[in-house]
Amino acid sequence: MSSIALKYFNRENYRKALELFLEELENSQSREEVAYNANLAALCLYFLHMPDESLRYFEIALENTEGTERDKVIGNIEEVKRFVERIKRDIEELEEKIDSEEDREKKGILLSNLGLLYYLIGKREEAEDNFKEAEKIFKGYNNKIALAALYSNFAMLYEDMRQLDYLYRALDIFEKEGHIKGQVDTLHALAMYYLEDDYVEEAYYFLRKELELVDKIDDNEMKRKVYELAADLAMELGKVEDSLKYTELASRLSL
């Protein structure tokens, strides 16, 4: 059972964790190992907003699980199905609002929200189509903050250089507009982008930039997450004093 995969999972680097859990699943020698790796692969897919794929691996876990652990897997399956049904209902309601909305700028916001809902249930193409329609509207009204937030949404759709391109577009606008929360979120996304490929120094660079701003926002959970990740990466880079400092800051927020 891979402690390396768990390290990535705990860092919320779900793509890398998924890759490792799938490797472990392929090499599993017992039903217990199959269930363990399939369950964690399914959780990664769920957190990556790929619920259909997630359900397939939860079913594999279920086939290889007995006793009280089986009830937990069944609970996971039911939770994913409830989530998908809830999002589908929200999509139907939002599409009705878009059809009746006459204010173009408000319609752009609704289209952006609709794209995000499609993304959450793994419908990337539908999400992209709605984001593109919203982009046209936001550019027409010169709504810069909405456009930057939309570019952050676009970035989530891709696993290649397009993700990096959209994140830099978003960061550039947020910096020019002095939008602190937008900068914090985008810098964190950039850190995670590099961390997915084990570029720890690059990830730590963006995390340090995020740390310069994170105390200016009212979100203790986000602050704690940033400090914990910074402590983790600092230790990996041999920056022991920094790691201890960030660990202390994170612990204060956990009290």
DOKOL-663592 format. One record per residue (C-alpha): residue number from 1; residue in one letter; x, y, z. Coordinates in nm, 3 decimals, padded with zeros to 5 digits, always signed. Layout:
N
@i: NUM, aa: A, X: X, Y: Y, Z: Z .
...
//
This chain:
255
@i: 1, aa: M, X: +00.000, Y: +00.000, Z: +00.000 .
@i: 2, aa: S, X: +00.183, Y: +00.306, Z: -00.132 .
@i: 3, aa: S, X: +00.287, Y: +00.571, Z: +00.120 .
@i: 4, aa: I, X: +00.412, Y: +00.777, Z: -00.177 .
@i: 5, aa: A, X: +00.063, Y: +00.786, Z: -00.328 .
@i: 6, aa: L, X: -00.077, Y: +00.889, Z: +00.009 .
@i: 7, aa: K, X: +00.176, Y: +01.173, Z: +00.027 .
@i: 8, aa: Y, X: +00.041, Y: +01.317, Z: -00.297 .
@i: 9, aa: F, X: -00.316, Y: +01.251, Z: -00.187 .
@i: 10, aa: N, X: -00.261, Y: +01.442, Z: +00.136 .
@i: 11, aa: R, X: -00.110, Y: +01.730, Z: -00.061 .
@i: 12, aa: E, X: -00.432, Y: +01.736, Z: -00.266 .
@i: 13, aa: N, X: -00.224, Y: +01.652, Z: -00.572 .
@i: 14, aa: Y, X: -00.495, Y: +01.416, Z: -00.685 .
@i: 15, aa: R, X: -00.371, Y: +01.363, Z: -01.041 .
@i: 16, aa: K, X: -00.035, Y: +01.230, Z: -00.929 .
@i: 17, aa: A, X: -00.197, Y: +01.030, Z: -00.648 .
@i: 18, aa: L, X: -00.443, Y: +00.880, Z: -00.897 .
@i: 19, aa: E, X: -00.161, Y: +00.772, Z: -01.127 .
@i: 20, aa: L, X: +00.014, Y: +00.595, Z: -00.841 .
@i: 21, aa: F, X: -00.300, Y: +00.432, Z: -00.699 .
@i: 22, aa: L, X: -00.384, Y: +00.294, Z: -01.044 .
@i: 23, aa: E, X: -00.034, Y: +00.148, Z: -01.070 .
@i: 24, aa: E, X: -00.079, Y: -00.008, Z: -00.727 .
@i: 25, aa: L, X: -00.419, Y: -00.139, Z: -00.828 .
@i: 26, aa: E, X: -00.274, Y: -00.311, Z: -01.134 .
@i: 27, aa: N, X: -00.010, Y: -00.477, Z: -00.915 .
@i: 28, aa: S, X: -00.241, Y: -00.569, Z: -00.627 .
@i: 29, aa: Q, X: -00.195, Y: -00.925, Z: -00.498 .
@i: 30, aa: S, X: -00.502, Y: -00.958, Z: -00.276 .
@i: 31, aa: R, X: -00.867, Y: -00.852, Z: -00.261 .
@i: 32, aa: E, X: -00.778, Y: -00.621, Z: +00.029 .
@i: 33, aa: E, X: -00.516, Y: -00.442, Z: -00.180 .
@i: 34, aa: V, X: -00.755, Y: -00.417, Z: -00.476 .
@i: 35, aa: A, X: -01.025, Y: -00.266, Z: -00.256 .
@i: 36, aa: Y, X: -00.784, Y: -00.023, Z: -00.091 .
@i: 37, aa: N, X: -00.632, Y: +00.110, Z: -00.415 .
@i: 38, aa: A, X: -00.960, Y: +00.115, Z: -00.606 .
@i: 39, aa: N, X: -01.131, Y: +00.310, Z: -00.328 .
@i: 40, aa: L, X: -00.855, Y: +00.573, Z: -00.313 .
@i: 41, aa: A, X: -00.840, Y: +00.597, Z: -00.693 .
@i: 42, aa: A, X: -01.216, Y: +00.657, Z: -00.688 .
@i: 43, aa: L, X: -01.177, Y: +00.932, Z: -00.429 .
@i: 44, aa: C, X: -00.909, Y: +01.098, Z: -00.643 .
@i: 45, aa: L, X: -01.139, Y: +01.092, Z: -00.944 .
@i: 46, aa: Y, X: -01.423, Y: +01.235, Z: -00.737 .
@i: 47, aa: F, X: -01.203, Y: +01.522, Z: -00.617 .
@i: 48, aa: L, X: -01.093, Y: +01.575, Z: -00.978 .
@i: 49, aa: H, X: -01.462, Y: +01.617, Z: -01.069 .
@i: 50, aa: M, X: -01.490, Y: +01.299, Z: -01.273 .
@i: 51, aa: P, X: -01.785, Y: +01.131, Z: -01.096 .
@i: 52, aa: D, X: -01.869, Y: +00.872, Z: -01.364 .
@i: 53, aa: E, X: -01.513, Y: +00.738, Z: -01.360 .
@i: 54, aa: S, X: -01.514, Y: +00.759, Z: -00.981 .
@i: 55, aa: L, X: -01.819, Y: +00.534, Z: -00.958 .
@i: 56, aa: R, X: -01.652, Y: +00.267, Z: -01.172 .
@i: 57, aa: Y, X: -01.363, Y: +00.236, Z: -00.928 .
@i: 58, aa: F, X: -01.591, Y: +00.247, Z: -00.624 .
@i: 59, aa: E, X: -01.771, Y: -00.053, Z: -00.777 .
@i: 60, aa: I, X: -01.438, Y: -00.238, Z: -00.807 .
@i: 61, aa: A, X: -01.369, Y: -00.157, Z: -00.442 .
@i: 62, aa: L, X: -01.717, Y: -00.279, Z: -00.346 .
@i: 63, aa: E, X: -01.668, Y: -00.612, Z: -00.524 .
@i: 64, aa: N, X: -01.357, Y: -00.672, Z: -00.315 .
@i: 65, aa: T, X: -01.476, Y: -00.543, Z: +00.024 .
@i: 66, aa: E, X: -01.655, Y: -00.716, Z: +00.309 .
@i: 67, aa: G, X: -01.799, Y: -00.626, Z: +00.650 .
@i: 68, aa: T, X: -01.820, Y: -00.271, Z: +00.780 .
@i: 69, aa: E, X: -01.579, Y: -00.145, Z: +00.514 .
@i: 70, aa: R, X: -01.834, Y: -00.248, Z: +00.252 .
@i: 71, aa: D, X: -02.089, Y: -00.012, Z: +00.410 .
@i: 72, aa: K, X: -01.838, Y: +00.272, Z: +00.380 .
@i: 73, aa: V, X: -01.788, Y: +00.208, Z: +00.009 .
@i: 74, aa: I, X: -02.165, Y: +00.190, Z: -00.044 .
@i: 75, aa: G, X: -02.189, Y: +00.525, Z: +00.136 .
@i: 76, aa: N, X: -01.930, Y: +00.673, Z: -00.099 .
@i: 77, aa: I, X: -02.121, Y: +00.548, Z: -00.403 .
@i: 78, aa: E, X: -02.449, Y: +00.691, Z: -00.276 .
@i: 79, aa: E, X: -02.283, Y: +01.024, Z: -00.198 .
@i: 80, aa: V, X: -02.142, Y: +01.054, Z: -00.552 .
@i: 81, aa: K, X: -02.481, Y: +00.972, Z: -00.703 .
@i: 82, aa: R, X: -02.655, Y: +01.228, Z: -00.480 .
@i: 83, aa: F, X: -02.398, Y: +01.490, Z: -00.578 .
@i: 84, aa: V, X: -02.447, Y: +01.428, Z: -00.951 .
@i: 85, aa: E, X: -02.826, Y: +01.439, Z: -00.924 .
@i: 86, aa: R, X: -02.811, Y: +01.762, Z: -00.724 .
@i: 87, aa: I, X: -02.583, Y: +01.926, Z: -00.982 .
@i: 88, aa: K, X: -02.806, Y: +01.810, Z: -01.269 .
@i: 89, aa: R, X: -03.107, Y: +01.973, Z: -01.100 .
@i: 90, aa: D, X: -02.908, Y: +02.294, Z: -01.055 .
@i: 91, aa: I, X: -02.813, Y: +02.284, Z: -01.423 .
@i: 92, aa: E, X: -03.176, Y: +02.256, Z: -01.531 .
@i: 93, aa: E, X: -03.277, Y: +02.550, Z: -01.310 .
@i: 94, aa: L, X: -02.987, Y: +02.763, Z: -01.430 .
@i: 95, aa: E, X: -03.057, Y: +02.691, Z: -01.797 .
@i: 96, aa: E, X: -03.414, Y: +02.814, Z: -01.745 .
@i: 97, aa: K, X: -03.284, Y: +03.136, Z: -01.586 .
@i: 98, aa: I, X: -03.044, Y: +03.191, Z: -01.877 .
@i: 99, aa: D, X: -03.324, Y: +03.152, Z: -02.131 .
@i: 100, aa: S, X: -03.531, Y: +03.420, Z: -01.958 .
@i: 101, aa: E, X: -03.248, Y: +03.660, Z: -01.863 .
@i: 102, aa: E, X: -03.252, Y: +03.977, Z: -02.072 .
@i: 103, aa: D, X: -02.957, Y: +04.156, Z: -01.909 .
@i: 104, aa: R, X: -02.655, Y: +04.048, Z: -02.114 .
@i: 105, aa: E, X: -02.398, Y: +04.102, Z: -01.841 .
@i: 106, aa: K, X: -02.601, Y: +03.901, Z: -01.589 .
@i: 107, aa: K, X: -02.643, Y: +03.636, Z: -01.856 .
@i: 108, aa: G, X: -02.264, Y: +03.614, Z: -01.884 .
@i: 109, aa: I, X: -02.236, Y: +03.545, Z: -01.511 .
@i: 110, aa: L, X: -02.505, Y: +03.277, Z: -01.535 .
@i: 111, aa: L, X: -02.327, Y: +03.115, Z: -01.830 .
@i: 112, aa: S, X: -02.003, Y: +03.110, Z: -01.633 .
@i: 113, aa: N, X: -02.181, Y: +02.947, Z: -01.339 .
@i: 114, aa: L, X: -02.343, Y: +02.695, Z: -01.573 .
@i: 115, aa: G, X: -02.005, Y: +02.603, Z: -01.716 .
@i: 116, aa: L, X: -01.873, Y: +02.548, Z: -01.367 .
@i: 117, aa: L, X: -02.163, Y: +02.314, Z: -01.285 .
@i: 118, aa: Y, X: -02.095, Y: +02.110, Z: -01.599 .
@i: 119, aa: Y, X: -01.728, Y: +02.091, Z: -01.499 .
@i: 120, aa: L, X: -01.823, Y: +01.954, Z: -01.157 .
@i: 121, aa: I, X: -01.989, Y: +01.650, Z: -01.314 .
@i: 122, aa: G, X: -01.712, Y: +01.590, Z: -01.566 .
@i: 123, aa: K, X: -01.879, Y: +01.747, Z: -01.871 .
@i: 124, aa: R, X: -01.572, Y: +01.937, Z: -01.996 .
@i: 125, aa: E, X: -01.697, Y: +02.014, Z: -02.348 .
@i: 126, aa: E, X: -02.025, Y: +02.159, Z: -02.222 .
@i: 127, aa: A, X: -01.833, Y: +02.360, Z: -01.963 .
@i: 128, aa: E, X: -01.599, Y: +02.498, Z: -02.229 .
@i: 129, aa: D, X: -01.888, Y: +02.600, Z: -02.455 .
@i: 130, aa: N, X: -02.055, Y: +02.798, Z: -02.177 .
@i: 131, aa: F, X: -01.727, Y: +02.958, Z: -02.067 .
@i: 132, aa: K, X: -01.664, Y: +03.075, Z: -02.426 .
@i: 133, aa: E, X: -02.007, Y: +03.237, Z: -02.446 .
@i: 134, aa: A, X: -01.948, Y: +03.410, Z: -02.112 .
@i: 135, aa: E, X: -01.605, Y: +03.528, Z: -02.230 .
@i: 136, aa: K, X: -01.758, Y: +03.707, Z: -02.529 .
@i: 137, aa: I, X: -02.000, Y: +03.890, Z: -02.301 .
@i: 138, aa: F, X: -01.742, Y: +03.988, Z: -02.036 .
@i: 139, aa: K, X: -01.506, Y: +04.123, Z: -02.303 .
@i: 140, aa: G, X: -01.791, Y: +04.323, Z: -02.455 .
@i: 141, aa: Y, X: -01.874, Y: +04.485, Z: -02.121 .
@i: 142, aa: N, X: -01.505, Y: +04.514, Z: -02.018 .
@i: 143, aa: N, X: -01.584, Y: +04.330, Z: -01.693 .
@i: 144, aa: K, X: -01.223, Y: +04.254, Z: -01.599 .
@i: 145, aa: I, X: -01.273, Y: +04.079, Z: -01.265 .
@i: 146, aa: A, X: -01.541, Y: +03.851, Z: -01.409 .
@i: 147, aa: L, X: -01.311, Y: +03.778, Z: -01.703 .
@i: 148, aa: A, X: -01.020, Y: +03.691, Z: -01.472 .
@i: 149, aa: A, X: -01.242, Y: +03.459, Z: -01.267 .
@i: 150, aa: L, X: -01.358, Y: +03.299, Z: -01.592 .
@i: 151, aa: Y, X: -00.998, Y: +03.240, Z: -01.702 .
@i: 152, aa: S, X: -00.939, Y: +03.062, Z: -01.370 .
@i: 153, aa: N, X: -01.239, Y: +02.842, Z: -01.453 .
@i: 154, aa: F, X: -01.105, Y: +02.777, Z: -01.803 .
@i: 155, aa: A, X: -00.774, Y: +02.661, Z: -01.652 .
@i: 156, aa: M, X: -00.947, Y: +02.381, Z: -01.463 .
@i: 157, aa: L, X: -01.060, Y: +02.220, Z: -01.788 .
@i: 158, aa: Y, X: -00.713, Y: +02.143, Z: -01.919 .
@i: 159, aa: E, X: -00.412, Y: +01.933, Z: -01.823 .
@i: 160, aa: D, X: -00.169, Y: +02.084, Z: -02.076 .
@i: 161, aa: M, X: -00.008, Y: +02.426, Z: -02.132 .
@i: 162, aa: R, X: -00.351, Y: +02.584, Z: -02.182 .
@i: 163, aa: Q, X: -00.400, Y: +02.556, Z: -01.807 .
@i: 164, aa: L, X: -00.085, Y: +02.758, Z: -01.745 .
@i: 165, aa: D, X: -00.182, Y: +03.015, Z: -02.008 .
@i: 166, aa: Y, X: -00.523, Y: +03.080, Z: -01.854 .
@i: 167, aa: L, X: -00.381, Y: +03.099, Z: -01.502 .
@i: 168, aa: Y, X: -00.130, Y: +03.364, Z: -01.608 .
@i: 169, aa: R, X: -00.406, Y: +03.557, Z: -01.786 .
@i: 170, aa: A, X: -00.614, Y: +03.550, Z: -01.469 .
@i: 171, aa: L, X: -00.321, Y: +03.648, Z: -01.245 .
@i: 172, aa: D, X: -00.229, Y: +03.941, Z: -01.469 .
@i: 173, aa: I, X: -00.580, Y: +04.088, Z: -01.444 .
@i: 174, aa: F, X: -00.615, Y: +04.024, Z: -01.069 .
@i: 175, aa: E, X: -00.281, Y: +04.196, Z: -01.006 .
@i: 176, aa: K, X: -00.369, Y: +04.498, Z: -01.219 .
@i: 177, aa: E, X: -00.708, Y: +04.528, Z: -01.049 .
@i: 178, aa: G, X: -00.565, Y: +04.476, Z: -00.699 .
@i: 179, aa: H, X: -00.796, Y: +04.182, Z: -00.634 .
@i: 180, aa: I, X: -00.624, Y: +04.005, Z: -00.343 .
@i: 181, aa: K, X: -00.849, Y: +03.697, Z: -00.316 .
@i: 182, aa: G, X: -00.818, Y: +03.637, Z: -00.690 .
@i: 183, aa: Q, X: -00.440, Y: +03.660, Z: -00.668 .
@i: 184, aa: V, X: -00.427, Y: +03.418, Z: -00.374 .
@i: 185, aa: D, X: -00.645, Y: +03.158, Z: -00.549 .
@i: 186, aa: T, X: -00.454, Y: +03.186, Z: -00.878 .
@i: 187, aa: L, X: -00.111, Y: +03.167, Z: -00.716 .
@i: 188, aa: H, X: -00.225, Y: +02.855, Z: -00.532 .
@i: 189, aa: A, X: -00.343, Y: +02.702, Z: -00.859 .
@i: 190, aa: L, X: -00.005, Y: +02.783, Z: -01.017 .
@i: 191, aa: A, X: +00.176, Y: +02.618, Z: -00.726 .
@i: 192, aa: M, X: -00.038, Y: +02.306, Z: -00.767 .
@i: 193, aa: Y, X: +00.021, Y: +02.307, Z: -01.144 .
@i: 194, aa: Y, X: +00.395, Y: +02.271, Z: -01.092 .
@i: 195, aa: L, X: +00.359, Y: +02.035, Z: -00.798 .
@i: 196, aa: E, X: +00.163, Y: +01.790, Z: -01.013 .
@i: 197, aa: D, X: +00.482, Y: +01.725, Z: -01.211 .
@i: 198, aa: D, X: +00.706, Y: +01.730, Z: -00.902 .
@i: 199, aa: Y, X: +00.858, Y: +02.071, Z: -00.980 .
@i: 200, aa: V, X: +00.884, Y: +02.140, Z: -00.608 .
@i: 201, aa: E, X: +01.104, Y: +02.451, Z: -00.630 .
@i: 202, aa: E, X: +00.870, Y: +02.616, Z: -00.882 .
@i: 203, aa: A, X: +00.567, Y: +02.522, Z: -00.672 .
@i: 204, aa: Y, X: +00.733, Y: +02.663, Z: -00.361 .
@i: 205, aa: Y, X: +00.809, Y: +02.988, Z: -00.546 .
@i: 206, aa: F, X: +00.441, Y: +03.050, Z: -00.619 .
@i: 207, aa: L, X: +00.344, Y: +02.936, Z: -00.272 .
@i: 208, aa: R, X: +00.580, Y: +03.195, Z: -00.121 .
@i: 209, aa: K, X: +00.417, Y: +03.466, Z: -00.335 .
@i: 210, aa: E, X: +00.079, Y: +03.344, Z: -00.212 .
@i: 211, aa: L, X: +00.200, Y: +03.361, Z: +00.148 .
@i: 212, aa: E, X: +00.277, Y: +03.731, Z: +00.101 .
@i: 213, aa: L, X: -00.094, Y: +03.791, Z: +00.041 .
@i: 214, aa: V, X: -00.287, Y: +03.521, Z: +00.224 .
@i: 215, aa: D, X: -00.297, Y: +03.704, Z: +00.559 .
@i: 216, aa: K, X: -00.493, Y: +03.983, Z: +00.388 .
@i: 217, aa: I, X: -00.795, Y: +03.761, Z: +00.326 .
@i: 218, aa: D, X: -01.053, Y: +03.643, Z: +00.578 .
@i: 219, aa: D, X: -01.028, Y: +03.268, Z: +00.521 .
@i: 220, aa: N, X: -00.856, Y: +03.075, Z: +00.799 .
@i: 221, aa: E, X: -00.912, Y: +02.739, Z: +00.631 .
@i: 222, aa: M, X: -00.731, Y: +02.862, Z: +00.318 .
@i: 223, aa: K, X: -00.451, Y: +03.007, Z: +00.532 .
@i: 224, aa: R, X: -00.408, Y: +02.679, Z: +00.720 .
@i: 225, aa: K, X: -00.396, Y: +02.482, Z: +00.395 .
@i: 226, aa: V, X: -00.131, Y: +02.715, Z: +00.251 .
@i: 227, aa: Y, X: +00.086, Y: +02.705, Z: +00.562 .
@i: 228, aa: E, X: +00.068, Y: +02.324, Z: +00.581 .
@i: 229, aa: L, X: +00.164, Y: +02.283, Z: +00.216 .
@i: 230, aa: A, X: +00.442, Y: +02.541, Z: +00.251 .
@i: 231, aa: A, X: +00.577, Y: +02.353, Z: +00.554 .
@i: 232, aa: D, X: +00.568, Y: +02.026, Z: +00.359 .
@i: 233, aa: L, X: +00.750, Y: +02.166, Z: +00.055 .
@i: 234, aa: A, X: +01.001, Y: +02.362, Z: +00.262 .
@i: 235, aa: M, X: +01.100, Y: +02.042, Z: +00.444 .
@i: 236, aa: E, X: +01.136, Y: +01.858, Z: +00.112 .
@i: 237, aa: L, X: +01.367, Y: +02.138, Z: -00.010 .
@i: 238, aa: G, X: +01.573, Y: +02.122, Z: +00.307 .
@i: 239, aa: K, X: +01.447, Y: +02.456, Z: +00.442 .
@i: 240, aa: V, X: +01.395, Y: +02.325, Z: +00.793 .
@i: 241, aa: E, X: +01.355, Y: +02.661, Z: +00.970 .
@i: 242, aa: D, X: +01.093, Y: +02.775, Z: +00.720 .
@i: 243, aa: S, X: +00.912, Y: +02.444, Z: +00.754 .
@i: 244, aa: L, X: +00.897, Y: +02.477, Z: +01.133 .
@i: 245, aa: K, X: +00.775, Y: +02.835, Z: +01.104 .
@i: 246, aa: Y, X: +00.492, Y: +02.744, Z: +00.867 .
@i: 247, aa: T, X: +00.400, Y: +02.442, Z: +01.077 .
@i: 248, aa: E, X: +00.365, Y: +02.668, Z: +01.381 .
@i: 249, aa: L, X: +00.147, Y: +02.914, Z: +01.188 .
@i: 250, aa: A, X: -00.074, Y: +02.629, Z: +01.064 .
@i: 251, aa: S, X: -00.109, Y: +02.484, Z: +01.415 .
@i: 252, aa: R, X: -00.229, Y: +02.819, Z: +01.551 .
@i: 253, aa: L, X: -00.511, Y: +02.819, Z: +01.297 .
@i: 254, aa: S, X: -00.608, Y: +02.463, Z: +01.396 .
@i: 255, aa: L, X: -00.675, Y: +02.560, Z: +01.759 .
//
